[in-house]
Amino acid sequence: MLLVDKLVIPKYTPLIVVLDLYKKYYYLFITAVMNNLNELVSANGFVNVEVDPHLDLFAAIEKLKKEKNAIVLAHYYQEPDIQDVADYIGDSLGLAQKAEQTDADMIVFAGVHFMAETAKILNPTKKVVLPDLKAGCSLADSAPAALFKKFKEKHPDHIVISYINCTAEIKALSDIICTSSNAEKIIESVPADQPIIFAPDKNLGAYLNKKTGRNMVLWNGACMVHEIFSLEKITKLKHRHPQAKLIAHPECEEAVLNVSDFIGSTTQLLKYSQTDSAKEYIVATETGILHQMQQSNPFKTFIPAPPNNSCACNDCPHMKLNTLEKLWLCMQYELPEITMDEELRLAAKKPIDRMLQISRAAGLVG
């Protein structure tokens, strides 16, 4: 008798039968492993298994990219190590455009959940994985779909322009999606007499109303990162650094934007820091962007704008859930995977396609 773990095979069993038994046994083994991994993901949000501390994660990730024809897309707010292994680093517009264009078999999205969802919406046949499913977004969470649907029904003559920082369900309720890079162009593409609901970010919406002269109806949502900046502390910091320019993301509150020298998306802030002549900048957005700013401007000084808490910096707790270890694990095991109902995906894709179409016509890239 041959004993393979608990698989017992009579000695003179025909080879074809043995192979079939092994195949079934292997299938049961793999199924058990995957069930265990899925349980770990459900419990923790990521594949919570031990990583060899001697493993060169940078080299291991590059190897998996080639073996699995995978692309790593990372947002500017990710930790520096993740940015350094990414194939593309960008803001929401650039990431959406790159996701639409890629011929990779697997998209590894180092960002937050709505970003990976957007990649899946644009790539239904590709596998999309996210290092940590719990990497959510306070702004996306501020617009529950059921409540927003009722809000929309109160304004039946309005079209909906939604900031990309929202769930697939909100996208499906929208007419056009925008990002901070293209929002002004998106709004200008809509006839002046057409009423608009803008969601979910009230600060970005108010800024755009001021910039475009529109009177969009705003959903009352906000980003916890960009709302926490302290105008009082920024003012004191400017006194200590009189030559520093304050550059801010339009998700910041109006009081901060009013004293800023430049307002723009993360990509626009980065480009401004590269082309502007100043040597010092106070940066009012998530601190992850400072890595790219410092790399492209090694002789300039970048100071994170202070928040109104005891922390010395301003990090997004959701973005920072992703780590290099989790990135390697999600590539190795291809989990957690983003899946979506096809009807929802198609409904959410229409306003994204409209955004990409308008952006292309305007010559905009993230």
PAVO-906849 format. One line per 10 residues: their letters; for each residue y, z, x of N, C-alpha, C. Coordinates in steps of 0.05 Angstrom, whole numbers, plus 5000, padded with zeros to 4 digits. Layout:
BEGIN
A	Y/Z/X/Y/Z/X/Y/Z/X; ...
***
This chain:
BEGIN
MLLVDKLVIP	4976/5000/5017/5000/5000/5000/5025/5000/5018; 5046/4985/5009/5071/4985/5023/5091/5002/5008; 5105/5020/5022/5124/5038/5009/5152/5032/5019; 5170/5023/5001/5197/5018/5008/5214/5037/4991; 5222/5060/5002/5236/5081/4986/5218/5088/4963; 5225/5081/4938/5208/5088/4915/5194/5063/4904; 5197/5041/4919/5184/5016/4910/5156/5014/4922; 5136/5015/4905/5108/5013/4915/5096/4986/4907; 5085/4972/4928/5075/4945/4923/5046/4944/4933; 5027/4936/4916/4999/4933/4924/4997/4915/4948
KYTPLIVVLD	4977/4920/4965/4974/4907/4991/4972/4877/4989; 4956/4866/4969/4951/4837/4968/4968/4823/4947; 4991/4835/4941/5009/4822/4921/5019/4796/4933; 5019/4774/4918/5029/4748/4928/5058/4751/4937; 5065/4736/4958/5091/4737/4970/5113/4732/4950; 5110/4712/4933/5131/4705/4914/5136/4729/4895; 5115/4744/4888/5119/4767/4871/5133/4789/4886; 5126/4793/4912/5139/4813/4929/5169/4807/4931; 5175/4782/4936/5204/4774/4938/5219/4779/4912; 5205/4774/4891/5218/4778/4865/5223/4808/4860
LYKKYYYLFI	5204/4825/4869/5207/4854/4866/5230/4864/4883; 5231/4853/4908/5252/4861/4926/5280/4853/4914; 5281/4830/4903/5306/4820/4891/5315/4838/4868; 5296/4846/4851/5303/4864/4829/5311/4892/4840; 5296/4901/4860/5302/4927/4872/5330/4927/4885; 5336/4905/4899/5362/4902/4913/5384/4902/4892; 5379/4887/4870/5399/4886/4848/5405/4914/4837; 5384/4929/4833/5387/4957/4822/5403/4974/4842; 5396/4970/4868/5410/4985/4889/5440/4979/4889; 5446/4952/4889/5474/4944/4890/5489/4953/4865
TAVMNNLNEL	5475/4951/4842/5488/4960/4817/5494/4990/4818; 5476/5006/4829/5481/5035/4832/5504/5040/4851; 5506/5025/4873/5528/5028/4892/5555/5022/4878; 5556/4999/4864/5580/4990/4851/5588/5010/4829; 5568/5020/4814/5575/5040/4793/5587/5065/4806; 5577/5073/4829/5588/5096/4843/5616/5091/4852; 5621/5067/4863/5648/5059/4872/5667/5058/4849; 5658/5047/4826/5676/5046/4803/5682/5074/4792; 5663/5092/4795/5668/5120/4786/5689/5133/4805; 5687/5127/4831/5707/5137/4850/5735/5126/4844
VSANGFVNVE	5736/5100/4837/5762/5088/4830/5773/5101/4805; 5756/5104/4785/5765/5116/4760/5776/5144/4764; 5763/5159/4781/5770/5187/4786/5795/5190/4804; 5797/5172/4823/5818/5175/4844/5840/5154/4844; 5834/5131/4831/5853/5109/4832/5848/5090/4855; 5830/5098/4874/5824/5081/4897/5795/5087/4906; 5784/5070/4924/5758/5075/4934/5759/5098/4954; 5751/5121/4945/5755/5146/4961/5730/5151/4977; 5726/5135/4998/5704/5139/5017/5716/5143/5045; 5700/5157/5061/5710/5163/5088/5712/5138/5105
VDPHLDLFAA	5734/5136/5121/5738/5114/5139/5734/5124/5167; 5719/5109/5183/5714/5116/5211/5741/5119/5225; 5747/5143/5236/5773/5147/5249/5777/5130/5274; 5755/5119/5285/5757/5102/5309/5761/5072/5302; 5760/5066/5276/5763/5038/5267/5791/5028/5272; 5794/5005/5285/5820/4992/5289/5826/4978/5262; 5842/4991/5246/5847/4981/5219/5862/4954/5219; 5880/4951/5239/5895/4926/5241/5876/4902/5246; 5858/4906/5265/5838/4885/5271/5819/4881/5249; 5810/4903/5236/5791/4901/5214/5802/4887/5190
IEKLKKEKNA	5828/4891/5184/5841/4877/5162/5843/4848/5168; 5851/4841/5193/5853/4812/5200/5825/4799/5198; 5804/4813/5205/5777/4801/5203/5770/4796/5174; 5776/4815/5156/5769/4812/5128/5785/4789/5115; 5810/4786/5124/5826/4763/5114/5812/4737/5118; 5801/4733/5142/5787/4708/5149/5761/4706/5134; 5745/4728/5134/5719/4727/5121/5720/4722/5091; 5741/4733/5078/5743/4731/5049/5764/4712/5039; 5777/4697/5057/5799/4680/5050/5819/4695/5033; 5828/4718/5044/5846/4736/5029/5874/4734/5041
IVLAHYYQEP	5893/4739/5023/5921/4741/5032/5932/4768/5024; 5947/4780/5042/5959/4806/5037/5989/4802/5031; 5997/4808/5006/6025/4807/4998/6036/4835/4997; 6059/4840/5009/6070/4867/5010/6099/4867/5002; 6107/4887/4987/6135/4891/4980/6149/4905/5003; 6176/4900/5005/6192/4912/5026/6190/4943/5026; 6182/4955/5004/6183/4984/5002/6157/4997/5012; 6138/4981/5021/6113/4992/5032/6118/5005/5059; 6099/5022/5068/6102/5035/5094/6101/5014/5116; 6113/5019/5139/6115/4999/5161/6088/4987/5169
DIQDVADYIG	6067/5003/5171/6041/4993/5180/6031/4971/5161; 6035/4975/5135/6026/4955/5116/6043/4930/5118; 6069/4933/5122/6087/4910/5126/6078/4894/5150; 6069/4908/5171/6061/4895/5196/6035/4879/5194; 6018/4885/5174/5993/4870/5171/5995/4849/5149; 6017/4849/5134/6020/4831/5111/6024/4802/5120; 6014/4784/5104/6019/4755/5109/6046/4747/5098; 6055/4762/5078/6082/4756/5067/6094/4782/5058; 6119/4786/5064/6134/4810/5056/6158/4800/5040; 6163/4811/5016/6186/4802/5001/6193/4820/4978
DSLGLAQKAE	6213/4811/4962/6220/4825/4938/6204/4813/4915; 6210/4822/4891/6193/4814/4868/6193/4784/4863; 6216/4771/4867/6217/4742/4863/6200/4728/4883; 6204/4734/4909/6189/4721/4930/6159/4726/4927; 6151/4750/4920/6123/4757/4916/6111/4741/4893; 6126/4738/4871/6116/4722/4848/6113/4693/4856; 6132/4683/4871/6131/4655/4880/6107/4651/4899; 6103/4669/4917/6081/4667/4936/6054/4669/4922; 6052/4687/4903/6027/4690/4887/6021/4665/4872; 6041/4651/4862/6037/4626/4847/6027/4604/4866
QTDADMIVFA	6036/4605/4891/6030/4582/4909/6005/4585/4925; 5994/4609/4928/5972/4614/4947/5946/4600/4939; 5931/4592/4960/5905/4580/4955/5883/4600/4965; 5891/4625/4969/5871/4645/4977/5852/4651/4954; 5828/4661/4961/5809/4668/4940/5814/4697/4930; 5825/4713/4947/5831/4741/4939/5860/4748/4947; 5875/4759/4928/5902/4768/4932/5901/4798/4934; 5909/4809/4958/5910/4837/4962/5940/4845/4959; 5946/4859/4938/5974/4864/4932/5982/4893/4940; 5997/4894/4962/6007/4920/4971/6035/4925/4959
GVHFMAETAK	6034/4937/4935/6058/4942/4920/6050/4961/4897; 6063/4957/4874/6056/4974/4851/6043/4958/4830; 6033/4971/4809/6015/4959/4790/6026/4934/4776; 6052/4935/4767/6062/4912/4753/6064/4887/4771; 6067/4891/4797/6067/4868/4815/6040/4855/4817; 6019/4872/4820/5992/4861/4820/5985/4847/4794; 5994/4859/4772/5991/4847/4745/6003/4819/4744; 6027/4817/4755/6041/4791/4756/6025/4770/4771; 6014/4779/4794/5997/4760/4810/5972/4751/4794; 5960/4770/4779/5937/4763/4762/5945/4744/4739
ILNPTKKVVL	5968/4749/4727/5978/4732/4706/5980/4703/4716; 5989/4700/4740/5993/4673/4752/5967/4661/4764; 5947/4678/4768/5923/4669/4782/5898/4680/4768; 5892/4670/4744/5869/4681/4728/5842/4678/4742; 5839/4658/4758/5812/4653/4771/5809/4667/4798; 5831/4679/4808/5829/4692/4834/5825/4722/4830; 5812/4734/4850/5809/4763/4849/5835/4776/4860; 5846/4794/4845/5870/4809/4853/5863/4838/4855; 5868/4850/4879/5862/4878/4883/5887/4893/4892; 5887/4918/4886/5910/4936/4891/5899/4961/4906
PDLKAGCSLA	5911/4969/4928/5899/4991/4943/5896/5017/4927; 5915/5022/4909/5913/5047/4892/5924/5041/4864; 5906/5043/4844/5913/5038/4816/5935/5057/4806; 5937/5080/4818/5957/5099/4809/5985/5093/4820; 5988/5071/4835/6014/5063/4845/6028/5049/4822; 6041/5065/4805/6054/5055/4782/6084/5050/4787; 6100/5053/4766/6129/5048/4768/6143/5064/4747; 6162/5081/4754/6176/5097/4735/6192/5079/4716; 6203/5057/4726/6218/5039/4709/6201/5025/4689; 6178/5015/4697/6159/5003/4679/6150/5023/4658
DSAPAALFKK	6145/5048/4666/6136/5069/4648/6157/5076/4627; 6183/5070/4634/6204/5078/4615/6207/5060/4591; 6190/5039/4590/6190/5020/4567/6162/5018/4555; 6154/5037/4538/6128/5034/4525/6129/5010/4505; 6108/4994/4506/6108/4969/4490/6112/4973/4461; 6099/4994/4449/6101/4998/4420/6129/5005/4412; 6143/5021/4428/6170/5028/4421/6189/5005/4426; 6184/4990/4447/6201/4967/4452/6198/4945/4430; 6174/4942/4420/6170/4923/4399/6187/4930/4374; 6188/4955/4367/6205/4964/4345/6234/4960/4351
FKEKHPDHIV	6242/4965/4376/6270/4960/4384/6277/4931/4382; 6259/4914/4390/6263/4885/4388/6266/4876/4359; 6250/4887/4342/6251/4880/4313/6278/4887/4300; 6292/4905/4312/6319/4913/4301/6340/4892/4308; 6333/4874/4327/6352/4853/4336/6338/4826/4334; 6332/4817/4310/6316/4792/4307/6329/4767/4317; 6356/4767/4320/6369/4742/4329/6373/4742/4359; 6363/4763/4373/6366/4764/4402/6341/4753/4416; 6346/4741/4439/6324/4735/4457/6321/4758/4477; 6298/4760/4489/6292/4782/4507/6290/4772/4536
ISYINCTAEI	6307/4782/4553/6305/4778/4582/6296/4804/4594; 6272/4805/4606/6262/4829/4618/6260/4827/4648; 6269/4849/4660/6266/4852/4689/6237/4853/4696; 6229/4841/4718/6200/4838/4724/6187/4865/4728; 6203/4887/4732/6192/4914/4735/6184/4925/4708; 6164/4912/4696/6154/4921/4669/6125/4914/4667; 6112/4924/4646/6084/4920/4642/6079/4891/4631; 6054/4883/4632/6046/4857/4621/6052/4856/4591; 6049/4879/4577/6055/4880/4549/6084/4875/4543; 6102/4886/4559/6131/4880/4556/6137/4851/4562
KALSDIICTS	6124/4841/4583/6128/4812/4589/6120/4795/4566; 6098/4802/4553/6089/4786/4530/6108/4787/4506; 6125/4807/4505/6145/4810/4484/6172/4797/4492; 6173/4785/4516/6198/4774/4527/6199/4744/4525; 6223/4733/4528/6228/4704/4528/6230/4694/4557; 6243/4709/4573/6247/4702/4602/6245/4727/4618; 6232/4725/4641/6231/4747/4661/6252/4741/4682; 6263/4763/4694/6282/4759/4716/6276/4779/4738; 6287/4775/4761/6287/4795/4783/6316/4801/4790; 6320/4820/4808/6348/4826/4816/6359/4802/4832
SNAEKIIESV	6342/4786/4844/6351/4763/4859/6361/4740/4842; 6349/4737/4818/6356/4713/4802/6368/4720/4775; 6372/4746/4769/6380/4754/4742/6406/4741/4733; 6425/4738/4751/6451/4726/4743/6447/4697/4734; 6430/4682/4750/6425/4654/4743/6409/4652/4717; 6390/4670/4713/6374/4670/4689/6392/4673/4664; 6410/4693/4666/6428/4698/4644/6447/4674/4639; 6457/4663/4660/6475/4640/4658/6461/4615/4646; 6434/4615/4647/6420/4592/4636/6418/4594/4605; 6425/4617/4594/6423/4621/4565/6451/4615/4553
PADQPIIFAP	6452/4600/4532/6478/4593/4519/6495/4618/4514; 6521/4616/4517/6539/4639/4516/6539/4652/4488; 6532/4637/4467/6533/4648/4440/6505/4660/4432; 6486/4660/4450/6459/4670/4444/6458/4700/4451; 6455/4718/4431/6452/4746/4437/6427/4752/4454; 6429/4772/4471/6407/4779/4490/6401/4808/4489; 6375/4815/4489/6366/4842/4496/6358/4842/4525; 6367/4861/4541/6359/4863/4568/6343/4889/4572; 6320/4887/4584/6302/4910/4588/6288/4907/4615; 6277/4930/4627/6281/4957/4617/6303/4972/4631
DKNLGAYLNK	6316/4960/4652/6334/4976/4669/6363/4975/4658; 6373/4998/4649/6400/4999/4638/6421/4996/4660; 6416/5006/4684/6436/5003/4706/6439/4974/4715; 6416/4960/4719/6418/4932/4726/6430/4916/4703; 6423/4923/4678/6435/4909/4655/6465/4913/4653; 6474/4937/4657/6503/4942/4656/6518/4927/4679; 6506/4927/4702/6517/4912/4725/6519/4882/4718; 6498/4871/4705/6498/4843/4698/6517/4836/4676; 6520/4855/4657/6541/4851/4636/6568/4848/4649; 6574/4865/4668/6600/4865/4682/6603/4839/4698
KTGRNMVLWN	6582/4830/4711/6583/4806/4728/6585/4781/4712; 6571/4779/4690/6570/4754/4674/6589/4754/4651; 6600/4777/4643/6617/4778/4620/6602/4778/4594; 6576/4781/4595/6560/4782/4571/6561/4810/4559; 6550/4813/4535/6548/4839/4522/6519/4843/4513; 6501/4842/4532/6473/4845/4526/6467/4873/4515; 6449/4874/4496/6439/4900/4486/6419/4911/4507; 6422/4935/4515/6406/4946/4537/6386/4967/4528; 6362/4964/4538/6341/4984/4534/6348/5007/4553; 6343/5032/4545/6350/5055/4560/6328/5063/4580
GACMVHEIFS	6324/5047/4601/6305/5053/4622/6318/5054/4649; 6305/5066/4668/6316/5068/4695/6295/5074/4716; 6301/5068/4741/6284/5073/4764/6290/5101/4775; 6270/5117/4778/6275/5144/4789/6286/5144/4817; 6279/5124/4833/6288/5122/4860/6318/5116/4861; 6327/5096/4846/6355/5087/4847/6374/5105/4831; 6363/5122/4814/6381/5140/4799/6386/5166/4813; 6372/5170/4835/6374/5197/4848/6395/5198/4870; 6408/5176/4877/6428/5177/4898/6451/5195/4890; 6461/5210/4909/6483/5228/4904/6509/5216/4914
LEKITKLKHR	6528/5210/4895/6554/5199/4903/6569/5218/4921; 6567/5244/4915/6581/5264/4931/6570/5264/4960; 6544/5263/4963/6533/5262/4991/6539/5236/5005; 6539/5214/4990/6545/5188/5001/6574/5188/5011; 6592/5199/4995/6621/5201/5003/6624/5217/5029; 6610/5239/5031/6611/5256/5055/6600/5240/5079; 6578/5226/5074/6565/5210/5095/6584/5188/5105; 6599/5176/5087/6618/5155/5094/6641/5166/5111; 6648/5191/5106/6669/5204/5122/6659/5208/5151; 6633/5214/5153/6621/5219/5180/6617/5192/5195
HPQAKLIAHP	6614/5171/5179/6609/5144/5191/6630/5124/5179; 6655/5127/5187/6676/5111/5175/6673/5081/5178; 6658/5072/5198/6655/5043/5202/6630/5032/5187; 6615/5050/5175/6590/5041/5162/6597/5029/5135; 6583/5007/5128/6585/4995/5102/6563/5005/5083; 6570/5011/5059/6551/5019/5039/6540/4994/5024; 6514/4990/5027/6501/4967/5013/6481/4978/4993; 6481/4968/4969/6466/4981/4947/6451/4960/4930; 6428/4969/4919/6413/4954/4900/6425/4957/4872; 6426/4936/4856/6439/4939/4830/6425/4957/4810
ECEEAVLNVS	6402/4967/4817/6389/4988/4800/6402/5015/4802; 6421/5018/4822/6435/5043/4826/6454/5047/4803; 6462/5073/4799/6482/5079/4778/6509/5067/4785; 6525/5063/4764/6551/5050/4767/6569/5064/4787; 6569/5090/4787/6586/5105/4806/6581/5098/4835; 6555/5093/4842/6548/5085/4869/6556/5056/4874; 6551/5039/4854/6558/5011/4857/6588/5007/4860; 6604/5023/4847/6633/5020/4848/6645/5025/4876; 6631/5040/4892/6641/5046/4919/6626/5030/4941; 6608/5012/4932/6592/4996/4951/6608/4972/4962
DFIGSTTQLL	6601/4966/4987/6614/4942/5000/6598/4917/4993; 6573/4920/4987/6556/4897/4979/6534/4906/4961; 6529/4890/4940/6508/4896/4921/6489/4873/4920; 6463/4878/4921/6443/4856/4920/6415/4865/4919; 6396/4847/4914/6368/4852/4914/6359/4861/4942; 6335/4869/4945/6325/4878/4972/6328/4855/4992; 6320/4831/4984/6322/4807/5002/6352/4802/5008; 6369/4803/4988/6397/4798/4993/6410/4820/5011; 6401/4845/5008/6411/4866/5025/6402/4861/5054; 6377/4852/5058/6367/4846/5084/6382/4823/5097
KYSQTDSAKE	6386/4802/5082/6401/4779/5093/6430/4786/5100; 6442/4803/5083/6470/4811/5088/6471/4827/5114; 6452/4845/5118/6452/4861/5143/6448/4843/5168; 6436/4820/5164/6431/4802/5187/6455/4785/5193; 6471/4778/5173/6493/4760/5177/6520/4773/5179; 6522/4798/5169/6548/4812/5169/6554/4823/5197; 6579/4826/5203/6588/4834/5230/6588/4864/5235; 6585/4880/5214/6585/4910/5218/6561/4919/5234; 6564/4942/5246/6543/4953/5264/6528/4976/5251; 6540/4987/5229/6527/5010/5215/6527/5005/5185
YIVATETGIL	6505/5013/5173/6501/5010/5144/6489/5035/5131; 6500/5043/5109/6487/5063/5092/6473/5047/5070; 6447/5051/5068/6430/5034/5050/6421/5049/5026; 6431/5041/5002/6424/5054/4977/6402/5039/4963; 6378/5041/4973/6354/5031/4960/6331/5046/4973; 6306/5039/4965/6282/5052/4976/6281/5048/5006; 6273/5068/5021/6275/5068/5050/6257/5048/5064; 6237/5037/5050/6218/5018/5062/6232/4994/5074; 6255/4986/5062/6269/4962/5071/6281/4966/5099; 6285/4992/5107/6297/4997/5133/6280/4987/5156
HQMQQSNPFK	6254/4985/5152/6236/4976/5173/6243/4947/5180; 6246/4930/5159/6252/4902/5164/6281/4899/5175; 6299/4915/5164/6327/4914/5174/6329/4920/5204; 6314/4941/5211/6315/4949/5239/6301/4929/5258; 6279/4917/5248/6265/4897/5264/6283/4873/5269; 6297/4864/5249/6313/4840/5252/6341/4846/5264; 6349/4871/5265/6375/4879/5276/6372/4903/5294; 6358/4900/5317/6352/4924/5333/6376/4939/5344; 6400/4926/5344/6423/4939/5356/6442/4949/5334; 6433/4949/5310/6449/4960/5288/6437/4986/5278
TFIPAPPNNS	6453/5002/5265/6444/5028/5255/6442/5027/5224; 6420/5036/5214/6415/5037/5185/6409/5066/5176; 6425/5075/5158/6423/5103/5149/6415/5103/5119; 6393/5116/5112/6386/5118/5084/6406/5134/5068; 6415/5123/5045/6433/5138/5028/6420/5164/5018; 6435/5186/5019/6422/5212/5011/6419/5215/4981; 6396/5225/4972/6392/5231/4944/6403/5259/4937; 6402/5266/4912/6412/5292/4903/6390/5313/4903; 6371/5310/4921/6351/5331/4924/6350/5340/4953; 6331/5356/4961/6330/5367/4988/6318/5349/5008
CACNDCPHMK	6307/5326/4999/6294/5307/5018/6316/5293/5034; 6309/5286/5059/6328/5272/5076/6328/5242/5072; 6309/5232/5056/6308/5203/5051/6302/5198/5022; 6298/5173/5015/6293/5166/4987/6270/5147/4985; 6246/5159/4982/6221/5143/4981/6211/5141/4952; 6199/5118/4945/6186/5115/4919/6158/5127/4922; 6152/5148/4907/6125/5161/4909/6103/5143/4901; 6108/5123/4884/6087/5105/4875/6081/5084/4898; 6102/5073/4909/6099/5053/4931/6084/5066/4954; 6091/5091/4960/6080/5104/4983/6051/5115/4979
LNTLEKLWLC	6040/5111/4955/6012/5118/4950/5993/5099/4966; 6003/5075/4971/5987/5056/4986/5988/5063/5016; 5965/5063/5029/5964/5068/5058/5947/5046/5071; 5948/5045/5097/5933/5025/5112/5903/5029/5107; 5894/5054/5105/5865/5059/5100/5857/5049/5072; 5873/5055/5052/5867/5045/5025/5868/5014/5024; 5886/5002/5039/5887/4973/5040/5861/4961/5051; 5851/4973/5073/5826/4963/5084/5803/4968/5065; 5802/4991/5052/5780/4998/5034/5780/4978/5010; 5804/4972/4999/5804/4954/4976/5796/4926/4984
MQYELPEITM	5801/4918/5009/5792/4892/5018/5762/4892/5023; 5752/4913/5035/5724/4915/5041/5706/4915/5016; 5714/4931/4996/5698/4934/4972/5708/4918/4948; 5731/4905/4952/5744/4888/4931/5749/4904/4906; 5758/4928/4910/5765/4947/4888/5789/4964/4897; 5805/4973/4878/5806/4967/4850/5815/4939/4844; 5802/4927/4824/5809/4899/4816/5826/4900/4791; 5846/4882/4790/5863/4879/4767/5850/4859/4748; 5845/4868/4723/5834/4851/4703/5853/4851/4679; 5850/4831/4662/5869/4829/4639/5857/4812/4617
DEELRLAAKK	5863/4821/4592/5856/4805/4569/5869/4778/4570; 5855/4757/4564/5865/4730/4567/5888/4724/4548; 5887/4734/4524/5909/4730/4505/5935/4743/4515; 5932/4767/4525/5956/4780/4536/5966/4765/4561; 5948/4756/4578/5956/4742/4602/5972/4717/4595; 5963/4701/4576/5976/4677/4569/6004/4682/4557; 6006/4704/4541/6031/4711/4529/6051/4720/4550; 6041/4735/4570/6059/4745/4591/6066/4723/4611; 6050/4703/4613/6055/4681/4632/6078/4663/4624; 6082/4660/4598/6104/4641/4589/6131/4649/4599
PIDRMLQISR	6140/4674/4596/6166/4681/4607/6168/4681/4637; 6145/4686/4651/6145/4685/4680/6149/4656/4689; 6134/4638/4676/6137/4609/4682/6165/4600/4678; 6178/4610/4657/6206/4602/4652/6224/4612/4674; 6219/4636/4684/6235/4647/4706/6231/4630/4731; 6206/4623/4737/6201/4608/4762/6213/4580/4760; 6213/4569/4736/6225/4542/4731/6255/4543/4736; 6268/4563/4724/6297/4565/4728/6304/4571/4757; 6288/4588/4770/6293/4594/4798/6290/4570/4816; 6270/4553/4811/6266/4529/4827/6290/4510/4823
AAGLVG	6299/4507/4798/6321/4489/4792/6347/4499/4806; 6349/4525/4809/6373/4537/4822/6371/4539/4852; 6347/4531/4862/6343/4533/4891/6340/4561/4902; 6330/4579/4884/6328/4607/4892/6300/4613/4903; 6300/4629/4925/6275/4640/4935/6279/4670/4939; 6257/4686/4938/6260/4714/4941/6266/4723/4969
***
